[in-house]
Amino acid sequence: MLREACRKGMKVYFGRSQGEKTLGEVVKLNPTKAKVRTLESRGNGRGSVVGAEWGVPYSMMTPAEGETVGIVVPIQREHLTYNPFTYIENLILEAILSCYSGLSPENLSADGEASITHIRTTRARLERQLRGLQAAYGRQVDEAEAYGWSGSKSAYELARKKLA
């Protein structure tokens, strides 16, 4: 099972592929494992009683019968293009592009001259700014989108100069 297909409250069977399978309910989703509360007894010893919580890797879980697994479909978005009439959005996208530029390894490390402490604090500050800017924009903007937007802005400005 994939983490993206799992949800809190979902009934699952967990256990090794050739071992005992136990019915449980997902209580919490973590990056690599889910907390699963057992709904039936499991073997002997530690965690054998009903209601015990186990940390279970997603690869060791399967949905129980009757549970639907959500299929994650990537969102298809239009490419960001420069629009001279959206002033605030343009400012936000310029700042997002600046954050991505600052996060590039050569800029972050000052071509190997910066200390580890400086690199870590600068990275944390830029990532914090990036999260805030993406919240202000209303959605995640990845690095490729930001640079694509910059290219469309350059193309717009070049076409405008040719017309003048």
Summary of the structure (lengths in Angstrom):
residues: 164
radius of gyration: 24.2
end to end distance: 58.5
largest distance: 82.4
contacts: 389
relative contact order: 0.12
helix: 42%
strand: 16%
